[in-house]
Amino acid sequence: MKSNFLFLVGLAGALGLSWAGIVLGSNAQLGGLAPYYDENDQASYPGWMAGQAARGQLVYRDLGCAACHTQQVRRPDFGSDQARGWGDRQSVARDYIYQPAPQLGSLRVGPDLGFLADHKPLAPDADDILHLLYKGAPGMPSYKFLFEKREIGAGAQPSAVALNLVGRDRPAPGWEVVPTTRAVALAAYLTNLKASYTFPEAVPVPPEKKEGEATPAPKPAAPAAPPAAMAAPVAKGAVPAVPASPLPSPTPQPMITPTPKATQ
Amino acid sequence: MSPKSEYTPVDAASSNPLLFLLFSGLAWLVAAGILAVVAALQAHSPDFLSGCRFVTYGRMVPMAETAFVYGWLANAGLGLALWVLGRLAGEPLRAQNWALYGAGFWNLGVTGAIIGTACGDRTGFELLALPSYVQLLLFASYGAIAVCGLLAWSGRLRDLAFASHWYAAAGLFLFPWLLSIAHVMLFAAPVRGVEQAVVASWYAQAAWSLWLAPLFLALAYYVVPKLTGKVLPSYEFAALGFWTLLFIGGFTGGRHLLGGPVPAWISSMATVCSALVLFHLFIVILNLRGVLGAPGIAAKFIGFGLLAYVLSGLTDALTSFYGIALRTQFTYFEAAQKALALYGAATMVLSGGIYFALPRITGKAWFSGALVRAHLGASVLGVLVVLASLVLASVTQSRELLDPKVPFEDIVAHARGPLAGVVLGEVILLLGNVLFAANAGLTAARILNLSAPAAFSPPAALETPAS
């Protein structure tokens, strides 16, 4: 290496190649990803995040919730995500197109929150989330600074949004605990996290059927996947039963949430 | 080359920016250690300091990481890279004030990033916990530091004949472009949806493969032949190893996205490229293997660091495979890999570099050999305790995460024991680093004291024996 010029060209090439390959390459593939329009529903998915939910995502990022929680449900044969009831389908890139700051996360100290509002058997509502944030849980700190403990003025009515705390956390008589706007935004965001629609690319290609087999049973040659993980989508009927056309037809898609709730 | 003949007055003439960079780095090392202890305590007992909004666990982790990477590794790495470039130029560094003021503003920027993260501007990107408003300051101040390196590089007397030259130049020149790309694509005009995760994973990997690793490899390639007193074996392959890292390394970041909501080719490409980078590791160890038996304290640090570097590359390659990632993804094993790379490899090599360079820059022998050996012991023990604890935690965690019947309360409870080990390891590392910084400070203070032991008489006095 005797030439300055060639060396610098090499350095620039080294940086530019991986940038072009990974960043520009994936941007070319995903940059134009559009919402999916369903003709039956006369609606496109995913919907825009409501303003409060979008603000809540910034609170989520700022507090660092992603240090312990992921937001990506993986395929049934890759981990126990769906068997744990974290969602009936895997997350796909289209789920995130309207999110201002997607938080995929890299460590699971707590459960995945990608489709929190669809969790089985019981999805938490906003009140559950506020209580959890106030009180904490085993392995999760409390976020009391997201709440205001204040005195109910003489003759005033207690706030309608005050937490209904019991036991040790119950404030003294004449006092109440109300969530700040940040806490409300965070709860709005978390209750908004749902798999609104089963996109064609989110349906795994069904395993090849052997002759004579009636139903697509999980292949025995997948010892890594827990059996329950494979069973879940089959039981729900989310996997198209006809493997003749590998591309799912765009018309009838199984909805996970009923339509009136999605269009409210 | 005998140790005596490589004493050069060039070092003393360049000492201002070099000492400023090295001592800023040491101060950040201690600060990052304190933050890391707090973060480890919070991981073990989530309610520790949970009432304080500025130091939630989710903020503590990136704060500790920023102090460590942009405070300690960047300052020490840049200081030592400038030292290597100046030595290879054969004359005192030019434009020293650019490096000095640049380093001052750089540290201001890192401080701003940590305060910003604490006050609500967490970015949410790994290895990039820099709020957008400090990025321009960091870009400009890095550029000022690099001016000094650029002049030393372009004013050199010889051809680009040394591997240390290539690595130092790469480490010094590529980072500003990395940062500017990340700034545009993630902050100024953010890309949409999961593309942000792709850009962030590319940046994090490139910051390691194209910036931090070249900085400490430049030092290793420069110091190891001086420690062994021999020409590097199989040196003709060094260029291949260099270009392999630079061209392939940036493609390996996608392994963290395996199974995620991104195109599958990103992680497949990362698997292939992680395996190709093994070729680079092979050449590094082929060239530098002499350090493993070399005498002196610097050789012990650098030898440990290079072994950790190879091990870190091997585990990166292995965990990029589907069957293994199934068990390691989203567990503490990834934290262990990060500690192995950032602490086991980068920090150990740079510490060894400081043990070698500081006496030559100041012209004074190390203040206390006992403190040096205590630091070596604490570093090795601390790294091993942290790694062992995290791996132990990840084994149970991985098995229980895969079993959908185990509730999260149990997984958390079972991880508590090993996580206490992480706290212990971080405390040991912090103690060792306090000794390191104190010893370096007392050594530099000898410049002021004319009666202190003079330079290199005999030369061996500068080298602290390892036992």
Interface residues (C-beta under 8 A of the other chain):
Chain A: M1 K2 N4 F7 L8 G10 L11 G13 A14 L15 L17 S18 W19 G21 I22 V23 S26 N27 Q29 L30 G31 L33 R61 D62 L63 G64 C65 A66 A67 C68 T70 Q72 R74 R75 F78 G79 S80 A83 R84 Q90 S91 V92 A93 D95 Y96 I97 Y98 Q99 A101 P102 Q103 L104 G105 S106 L107 R108 V109 G110 P111 G136 A137 P138 G139 M140 P141 S142 Y143 K144 F145 A224 P226 A228 A229
Chain B: Q42 A43 P46 D47 S50 G51 C52 R53 T56 Y57 G58 R59 M60 V61 P62 G120 D121 R122 T123 G124 E126 S154 D159 L160 A161 W166 A169 A170 F173 L174 W177 L178 I181 M185 V191 R192 G193 V194 E195 Q196 A197 V198 V199 W202 A206 L210 A239 W243 L246 F247 G249 G250 F251 G253 G254 H256 L257 G259 G260 P261 V262 P263 I266 M269 Y322 G323 L326 Q329 F330 T331 Y332 E334 A335 L401 L402 D403 P404 F408 E409 V412 A413 A415
